[in-house]
Amino acid sequence: MDNKLFELTAKRRSIRSYTGEPIEKAVLEEIMKVALTAPCSFGHRPVEFVVVQDQDRIRELASCKSYGGNQIIGAGAVIVVMVKLDRGEFWIEDGAIASSYILLAAEQYDVGACWVHIRNRDGKRKSSDEEIRELLGVPDGYAVLNLVALGGKAETKRGYSEGDFDLNKIHYEKF
Ligand SMILES: Cc1cc2nc3c(=O)[nH]c(=O)nc-3n(C[C@H](O)[C@H](O)[C@H](O)COP(=O)(O)O)c2cc1C
């Protein structure tokens, strides 16, 4: 059966190496528009984003992770995914779903993307979350869940096909 969404989700892979080309403004705006459509707890839209394209600032963001941050250097844009904690119970879920939408929207435009984790990660002096909030001037009451690095693909990865997945993980009616 025709399944356009499966075609897209199967093609998406984590891309960690970028051409260094900037991302077209209109493409970036379309990707971010998709992020805003993500479902969220209580419908209160707690997820906000900082889109960073300045290469010096991207390097500063990279150094907010004591290891594993350098892969964002050379990205055309890094999306900082923050969630307002005022109705905090589902903040991780809210941020994660919006991030997934960004990953998929990027693939739609053949833009490489990768989730780079921040929650519970250490920076040089404080937690990665605190260092990033300090760097970007994020007000109190928000937490940074993750970054999504976006950029021209400088690595090629095979997309997934149906054979890569274990259909036995889907249980019907009973486990
Ligand atoms: C919650 C979460 C945290 C992740 N953290 C990182 C990370 O810090 N650095 C990284 O390079 N990839 C990270 N990833 C990407 C995964 O490593 C990647 O999605 C997984 O290996 C499957 O590969 P694929 O995305 O190509 O299908 C993360 C993904 C998720 C969902």
The ligand as a MOL file (V3000), in Angstrom:
LIG
                    3D

  0  0  0     0  0            999 V3000
M  V30 BEGIN CTAB
M  V30 COUNTS 31 33 0 0 0
M  V30 BEGIN ATOM
M  V30 1 C 17.0890 10.3780 22.9070 0
M  V30 2 C 18.1650 10.3430 21.8500 0
M  V30 3 C 19.4440 10.7740 22.1500 0
M  V30 4 C 20.4250 10.7940 21.1690 0
M  V30 5 N 21.6340 11.3330 21.4560 0
M  V30 6 C 22.5510 11.4260 20.4850 0
M  V30 7 C 23.7700 12.1120 20.7280 0
M  V30 8 O 23.9860 12.7190 21.7890 0
M  V30 9 N 24.6940 12.1320 19.7420 0
M  V30 10 C 24.4710 11.5090 18.5310 0
M  V30 11 O 25.3410 11.5670 17.6700 0
M  V30 12 N 23.3130 10.8740 18.2640 0
M  V30 13 C 22.3560 10.8230 19.2010 0
M  V30 14 N 21.1490 10.2410 18.9300 0
M  V30 15 C 20.9180 9.6220 17.6020 0
M  V30 16 C 20.9420 8.0820 17.7080 0
M  V30 17 O 22.2580 7.6440 17.9870 0
M  V30 18 C 20.4230 7.4760 16.3960 0
M  V30 19 O 19.1090 7.9180 16.1580 0
M  V30 20 C 20.4180 5.9440 16.4620 0
M  V30 21 O 21.7250 5.4400 16.5420 0
M  V30 22 C 19.7300 5.2980 15.2330 0
M  V30 23 O 20.3570 5.7140 14.0390 0
M  V30 24 P 19.5340 6.4740 12.8960 0
M  V30 25 O 19.0610 7.7710 13.4690 0
M  V30 26 O 20.4930 6.6680 11.7670 0
M  V30 27 O 18.3640 5.6110 12.5170 0
M  V30 28 C 20.1470 10.2470 19.8730 0
M  V30 29 C 18.8560 9.8240 19.5790 0
M  V30 30 C 17.8740 9.8870 20.5280 0
M  V30 31 C 16.4620 9.4840 20.1520 0
M  V30 END ATOM
M  V30 BEGIN BOND
M  V30 1 1 1 2
M  V30 2 1 2 3
M  V30 3 2 2 30
M  V30 4 2 3 4
M  V30 5 1 4 5
M  V30 6 1 4 28
M  V30 7 2 5 6
M  V30 8 1 6 7
M  V30 9 1 6 13
M  V30 10 2 7 8
M  V30 11 1 7 9
M  V30 12 1 9 10
M  V30 13 2 10 11
M  V30 14 1 10 12
M  V30 15 2 12 13
M  V30 16 1 13 14
M  V30 17 1 14 15
M  V30 18 1 14 28
M  V30 19 1 15 16
M  V30 20 1 16 17
M  V30 21 1 16 18
M  V30 22 1 18 19
M  V30 23 1 18 20
M  V30 24 1 20 21
M  V30 25 1 20 22
M  V30 26 1 22 23
M  V30 27 1 23 24
M  V30 28 2 24 25
M  V30 29 1 24 26
M  V30 30 1 24 27
M  V30 31 2 28 29
M  V30 32 1 29 30
M  V30 33 1 30 31
M  V30 END BOND
M  V30 END CTAB
M  END
